[in-house]
Every structure is written in C-alpha cells, then in structure tokens.
Amino acid sequence: MKVQEIRELIKLVDQSGIEEFVFESAGSKLKMKKSTGTTTYAAASEAPIEKSVPVQEAPKSVPVVQEAPAPEAPKSAVDESNLHKIISPMVGTFYQSPSPDADVYVKLGEKINAESVVCIVEAMKLFNEIEAEVDGEIVEILVKDGQLVEYGQPLFLVKPE
C-alpha cells in the first residue's frame, strides 16, 4: 500500500463517524481506531513474532510520575492566512536530506512543484518521501532536521502559485 493511499484512508476515517477500521491485504494489516477525539494508527504483518519474556511480579506500590507539558512550537513570523501547509502524514523523524552528507531537498525561497519531494519522515525504519502536493515557493521550514514530528503537524509553509 502506498503512503498516499494510507493518507487518504486516514482522512476518510477521520472525517467519518466510524470508530474502528481494519484493512487486510497481501499479508499486511492496517488498523485504525478512534477514541475520545484521538485516532490511533497501527500496521502489522501476518508473520508471527515469537519472543519469550520472563514475567515479573509487579511491585506492591508504584510511584506516580507526572510528565511536564510539552513546550509549545514557536509561533511563525509569517502571515499564514494565504499559505499552504505541508503536513506530516505520520508520526516519525523529520529529515531534510536523503542522507547526512547529501544536500537538502528544499531550501527557503526555493520554487517547488506538486511532485517535488520536500523531506523524508522515518517511521519504523521506513523512509517515506513527502511530496509538496502544491506548486509554489517555500516560505518557512517549521521543523528542524532530526526532530520528531506528529501526524498532521505542519512541516513547511508554501506560498502557492
């Protein structure tokens, strides 16, 4: 299944009233569930995973650890009202170039077309090329190389042509 097809399925499930969606094809399984306003995405292979892990008894009292709230993303200095956002189609690690020693895919002010690869998002050791899907000019790069990104997080701002 192609990344674009998965994106479309995510959008359809997100916009629909269904709570759970399962798709199986050629030994792969894609399962999406919605609960309390969030959507969970998981993909699995039919190959069984056998792993023996010793079971330990849980301690009688477990300390409660509270996480600090995540820092807010810096506000953009650019007026976003007339700009197109290129968003991450998945959770993963953002990379601006195909390898550490290669040139970046796009630079600030660079003209792109809809088929231009603008970055890679690595998820579970798979490197997914992200296309611009719009003709225009890169106005702002919103994430840093090697940064973890969330599903739906804006990566670039593009001034459409």
Secondary structure, DSSP 8 states (H G I E B T S, - for coil): --HHHHHHHHHHHHHSS-SEEEEEETTEEEEEEEETTEEEEEEEESS------------SS---------------SS--TT-EEEE-SSSEEEESSSSTTS--S--TT-EE-TT-EEEEEEETTEEEEEE--S-EEEEEE-S-TT-EE-TT-EEEEEEE-
